[in-house]
Amino acid sequence: THYGYIAYDGGTFSYTRLSSVTPPEGDYIGHTGQTQYSYDARGNVTAVIKVPKSGSGLSSTSITASYPSTCTYAKTCNQPTWTKDAKGNQTDYTYDNTHGGVLTVTLPADQNSLRQRTYNTYTAYNTGNGTIYRLTRSETCGLTSAQLTLTACPADINTSVTLTDYGTSSTAPYTYKSNQPYQVTVRDNRASGYDSATTTYAYDKVGNVVSVDGPLSGTNDKSFTTYDAN
């Protein structure tokens, strides 16, 4: 018979959260074959550690994250400021303190020592029953270490841009007040101009996608979905 084990933390800030999982072939006493979890004082997962089986000759690996030490802004304090993969590659994040949306995501350096960063832009919309903030533009570019303080992609480099339009009462009568996109346009910006591709979505009265019309002209790349009454 093989047994697995699940352990829970009994510390001051644990709130009985999961601390480790040991599969049947693992050995809790020797800390082998386990997945272990660490938390900060607010319960955010700060580390997930993979401990290999005993005798495998492999080393433990970990995925880690960092969060603000104090909860100054409730909508962002439990969002990670950075995460690291098992090789120690770090991805950095910033957020809008008003609505909590992700403002930037900066990936680890690539083979050219550039860090790909995505800048997100949100637009406030009054639904008549409160204001929502919708992602309307994302732009991605590769930055050198000296450019990481920039608040937007430089104008003289190639970028990838995604524009999201949520439609109007005429073009998207069932969803224009929501976060469901009516049209999404993707384009590659270059000094000589850009290529653009737009996909259009249609919805039924309960928000199901009923058609997707791709960027080709006409309806050659348009697909339809049908739902039953259930």
N, C-alpha and C positions, 0 to 999 in steps of 0.2 A: 504494500500500500504506500502511495506517495502522498505527502501532505504539503500544502503551501501555507504561508503565514502572512497575515496582515497585521501590522502594528500601528498603534495610534499614540500620538504624543500626549503626555500628561503634564507638560510644563505650564508655566504661568500664563503664557499667551497662546497655548495650544488649541483650546476649544475643541479638543479631541480630534484634531486633524490627522490625516494619514501621514505617518512618518516613514514607513517602509513596506515594501511588498517583496516577499520571498517565494519564488516558485517552488514546485515540488523537488527539483534537483538542487536547490540552494540550501545553504546552511546558515541560519540566523546567527548562531553563536560565532561562527568564523567570518561573518559579514561577506558571504560569497553568493553570487547569483542573485543579488538584490537590486531593487530600485529604491533609493532613499530620497526623502524630501526634506528641504529646509524652508523655514518661513521667517518673515520679519514680524515685528510686534503687531502689525495690522492684519496678519494672516496671508500676505502675498507670498507666493512661492518664489524663493530666491535661489534655489538650487535643486536640480534633479540629477542625482548621481547614480550611474550605472556601475554596479560592482560585478565583475565577471565571475564565472563559476570557479571554484577551487581547482587548481591544477591546470587551468587553461593557459597560464603564462601571460595573460592579457592584463593591462592596467585599467584602473577605474577611469571612467570618463564622466564629465559633468557639463550640464547646461546651466548657466547662471543668469541672474537678472538683478538689476538695482532699481530701487524706488526712492522717491523723496523721503528724507528722514523725518520730516514733519508734514502734517496734512494741512497745508495752507489753503489749497484749493481742492475742495471735495471732489470735483469732477475729474481731476487729473492725478491726485496724489497716489492713487492705486494703479496707475499706468506706469509701465517700466520706462526709465530714462535710457537704459541700454540693456541689451541682451548679448550673451556670448555663447557661441556654439561649442561643441566638444573640442575644437582645435583652438579655441580662444579668440576666434574672429568676432569682432564687436560690431553690432548694429545699434545706432543711436536714434532716439525719438524725441520730438518736442510736440507740445500740445497747446491748444487754445484754452485758456483758463476759463473763458466764458461758457463755452458749450462742450468742452472736453474732446473735440475732434482732433485727430492727428494732423499736425501742421507739416512736419518734416520726418522723413525716414532716410537715414544715411547708412548705406551698406558698407561692409568692410572694403578695404582697398583691393582693386583688381590687379591683373598682371601688369598693368600700366601705371600702377600706384595712384589710380584715380578712385575716388569713392563716389559711387552712384547715389545721388540724393534726389528724392521726390519732394517737391513743394506742393502742398495742397491749399486750395482756396475755397472758402465756404461763403455762401450767400444766405443772408437772413430772409425768411419768407413768413409773412403773417397769414396763417391759414384761416383766420377768423375765429379760431378757437385756441390761439396761442401762436408763438413764433417758433419756427424750427430753423435749423441751420443745415443747408444742403451742400454737399460737395459738388462744385461746379467746374473746377479746373484742377488738373494734376499735371505737373511738368517735371520731367526727369532729365538729369544731366550728370556728367562726370566731373568731379571737382578735385583740384589739387589740394594739398594740405593748406596752402595759403589762401584758398578760396572758401574754406569751410565757414568763415564768418559771414558770407554773403547771405542775404535774405531772399534772393531769387537767382535763377540761372543766368549766367552772363549772356549778353546779347550776341556775342561773337562765336558761340559754340553750338554744335548740334544738340538739339533737345527732342524729346518725345513728349507730346502733349495730348492729354485726354480731356475733352470738353463734354459736360453733361448738361442736357436741357431737359427740364421736367415738364415742358409743354404748357398748354393753356386749357381753359374750359372748352375750347373748340377742338384742339388737336389731341388732348388727353383728358376727356371729360370725367373719367372715373378715378384718375390718379394724380392730377396736376397739383393737388395740395399735399401729396405724400412724398416719400423718398424714392419712389419708383421712377426710373428714367424714361422719358419719351424718346429722346435721341441721344446717342453717344457717338461722338466724333473723335477719331484718333488720327493724329497727323505727326509727321516727322519734320521738324523745323530745321532748315538749313539756310546758309547765307544766300543761296540761289533761289530760295522759295521753299515750298513744302508740298508733300503729297497728303491727301486727306481721304478718309473713309468714314462714312456715317452709317450707323445701324439704327433702325427705327423700331420701336416696340409698341404693341397695342395690347390692351387689357380688357377683361370683362368687368362686370359691376362689382365683383368681390376682389378684384386685384390679381386674378390669374393672367399670365401671359397667354394671349390667344394667337399672336402672330409676331414674327421677327423678320423684318425686311433688311437684308444685308446691303452692303455698299454698292453693289452692282446696280446699274440703271434698270428700271422696270421691275418685274416680279420674278425674274429668273432665279434669284437666291432668296426668295421669301418662303418661310415655313409657317405652318399653322398647327395649333394644338386645340383639341376638342375635349371638353369635360362633360361628365354626366351630372345628373342632378344631385348626386351624393357627394 
